[in-house]
Amino acid sequence: MKLYMKQKVFSWGDKFTVWDECSRERYFVEGEVFTLGKKLHILSADREELLFIHQKLLSFLPRYYIAQNGVDVAEVVKEFTFFRNRFTVAGPDWDVQGDFFAHEYEITKNGRLVAQVSKEWFTWGDAYAIEVAPAEDDLLVLSVVLVIDAVLDAQRAAASSSAN
């Protein structure tokens, strides 16, 4: 399954719309504003909450939890590395590797491809193409992509504020 995620540029908080390969709206993502830590709600096309992503505060490395019906189903952690970004996803036991600065990366489990993610350039706001392998959880893959986007945005913001 192929998903396309596009950020709404002029809005309060994070807002994304997600389409499938037939251009049908599948999911909506809405971020909370004025909160401590990042909080995102993934909604169905009918605006029912499917997953909730929340950042753990006071953590040495970025750590996010993905909850479904109030129960954590996955934890995404940015690993400590010197030269490359690396993420692990506890729960489904996924590894995420690739060129995060170019937004080209893969999600794997035991060497088997789960999803491939690439950023689309020259668009207003962030836009991603997400190729999910058959029989994999597209909603959980989407949540991992959102977490990585949030971590990279925070890194860019920290780098630009330290440069000033």
HELIX and SHEET records of a PDB file:
HELIX    1   1 ASP A  138  ALA A  163  1                                  26    
SHEET    1   A13 LYS A   2  GLN A   7  0                                        
SHEET    2   A13 LYS A  15  ASP A  20 -1                                        
SHEET    3   A13 GLU A  25  GLY A  31 -1                                        
SHEET    4   A13 LYS A  39  SER A  44 -1                                        
SHEET    5   A13 GLU A  49  GLN A  55 -1                                        
SHEET    6   A13 ARG A  63  GLN A  68 -1                                        
SHEET    7   A13 VAL A  71  LYS A  78 -1                                        
SHEET    8   A13 PHE A  87  ALA A  90 -1                                        
SHEET    9   A13 TRP A  94  ASP A  99 -1                                        
SHEET   10   A13 GLU A 104  LYS A 109 -1                                        
SHEET   11   A13 ARG A 112  LYS A 119 -1                                        
SHEET   12   A13 ALA A 127  VAL A 132 -1                                        
SHEET   13   A13 LYS A   2  GLN A   7 -1                                        
END                                                                             
